[in-house]
Amino acid sequence: MQCGWSLLGPLEWVHYVNKQVKVKAGNGEELRGWLFTVDPVSASLVLVDFRQNGGSLVQVVLGHAVEEVQILQKADKESAAYLCTLFKPSKNCRLDPEELRRKKRSIQNWLEKNQIPVVAEGAELRVAGVLTIRAPYRPEDCCSSNQIILDRIQRLMQNQPDHPGPPPETEPGLIPASTALTS
Amino acid sequence: MAAPVPVLRLPKGPDPNSRGFDPSSPRFIALCRTSIPTSAAPEADAEELQREQQVRSELRENFLWCLHAMTNKKVQFHMHEKVKVEATFGASDIDVLNFQVSDLQTPIGVQKEALIRSQDVISLSFDM
């Protein structure tokens, strides 16, 4: 049962983003929250409710179940900024240039040690011609259109000894040099 | 957390894909559109289309970040008939038609791995 909401389109949906909305959903549920985004594929709404103790409750209402969406109020600048940072990794770069250079060198050495071709291009590292690592050279700073290489390089970076990043989720271990990159 | 117990599977229907996941089944086609079409009408000019595409990709990227934040978290699914179940979120497919979850707590036991159809879900919630 799809009401008009699903058919509005991105240019209409974006008007509801960063506003506090009231959503009437299929089973008589009424949800409220600050709208973070609307998925253009399923018209699903992502609502965030800020709690007293600092945490947040996130509710995703599936597009097919939406009956009515009403705007209650606009977000102030603080809430809008907070919404932005809630889901995305922080882009804060607290390292000074010297520290960044040291980090870049360290990552480059580690990749070379694992027989991965890497060249420095300015402040970025270019891996095998298909993956780029930007400052501050954490696994999440890798960009590539090749899913497999991205995954392997990220795991490799996470497994670097004395690396201050989070532990890998699955079993660790050096990727054998001969299979480091799929050909 | 309760230990997983084996859950009796309901008997299969007449055809091998009777549970509604088969993309060519009439049920699937009737209920699950693969994606919402663009508003590309002949009268829409190129500039508006470009703007629409830009907004579309920003909205989608934010939604993907939300899905990413949900991974491995305990999520409550609010389904039809006021049914609420809890599970650990795994992943969604590209069209947000199915959700892969683990340790699905159901009234008849804990299902270690499960696929939930998005058409059966009204909303889902989790804490951040």
Interface residues (C-beta under 8 A of the other chain):
Chain A: S6 L7 G9 P10 L11 W13 V14 V17 A25 G26 N27 E29 L31 F36 T37 V38 D39 P40 V41 S42 A43 S44 V46 G55 S56 L57 V58 Q59 V60 V61 L62 G63 H64 A65 L86 F87 K88
Chain B: S35 I36 T38 S39 E48 R51 E52 V55 R56 E58 L59 R60 N62 F63 W65 C66 H68 A69 M70 H78 H80 E81 K82 I94 D95 V96 L97 S118 Q119 V121 I122 S123 L124 S125 F126 D127 M128
